Amino acid sequence: MVAVLQALDVTIAPSKTFFGRVSAGFDFLGYRLTDQSHRVLGIAKQSIVNHMTKLTTLYEQQCSPEILRDYVTRWTRWVMGGINIKVCFTDVVDRTQLRSRYRG
C-alpha cells in the first residue's frame, strides 16, 4: 500500500493514517464504512458532533430560525445524499441535552 502511494506521489499523515482490517470500519468523508457498507452505510460520529457544534454556535450567535433551518436542511441533504436509511442520533447525543440546550 505504501509503495502504491509513493508511486502516485501521495503523502500520508501518520496521525491520520491507520492500516488495518476494513471489518473494523473507518471514517471517510463524514461517513462510517465497514466491510458491511454495501448493506448499511452510516454517518461518522464526528460528523454528528461537528453538526451539533455548528448548530449550537449558530444558536448562540442568535441566528434567525430561518438560518438554523437552512443549515439543518443543507446538512440533512448532504447526509441523505450518501445513505438511504433513517438517521438516528441517539448513539451520539443525549436527547435531554438537546432539549435543555435549545430551550429559551
N, C-alpha and C positions, 0 to 999 in steps of 0.2 A: 504494500500500500504506500509506504513512504517513498519507494523508488518511483512509483507512478506519479505521485505528487511532485517530486523533484523534477521528473522529466517534463512535466507541464509547467515548471517554474512557479509552483504554488507553494507558499509558505504556510505553515500551520502554527497556530498559537498554542504552546504547550499547556497553558492554563485552561484552554477551551477544548482541548483535544483528549479523547479517550478512545482507545482501541479496545473493543470488547465485543461480546456477542450481541447481536441485534435483539435476541429474545429478552435481554434486559431492558430494552427500549432506549430511546434517545429523543431529545427535542430538536426540531428543525423548523425554522421559520414560524415559530409560535405554535406548532402542533406537536403532539406526542406520537411517535412512531414506534411500533414494535413488530415482531415477526407476524403478529396477527392483524397488522394495519390494513390488510386487504379486506378485513371484515369490519373493523372498528377503528376509526381514526379519532384520536382525542385532542383536546386542547391542552397545551403545556400549562402546568400550574403557574409558571412565571408569567405567562400571557394574561392569566386571570388576575394575578396580583398586580401586574402593571396596569391593567384596565381599571381596577378598583382604585389604585393610587391616582391615576389621571382623573378619574371621575370625582374622587374626593378633593383633589386640587381645584378642579373647576368649580365644585360646590363651595369650597372655602373662599374662592375668589368672587363669590356671589354672582356667578354667571346666570343668565336667564334660563328659565326652564326649557326654552327652545334650543339653546346651545347645548344643554345637557342631553336633551332628547336627540339632537342631531349627532352628537358624539356617540351615544349608545347605539343609534341606528347604524352609523357607519361601521362601528366595531362589530356589531351583530352580523352585518352583511359580509364583513371580512371573514368572520368565524364560519358562517354558513356557506361561504364560497369554497371552503376546504372540506367540510363534513356535511353529512346529511342525516344527523341524528339530533335528538333533543339535547340541548346544552344544560348541564347540571353544575351548579356552583357549590353544592353542599360539601364537597370534599375540601374546599379551599377556604371558604368564607362562612363564618357562623352567621346565620340569618338574624340573630338577636343583635349582633354587632352592627349589621346593616341598618336595622330599624332604629337603633339608638343613635347611630351616626347621622342619619338623614332626617331625623325629626327636628322640627323647629325648636 
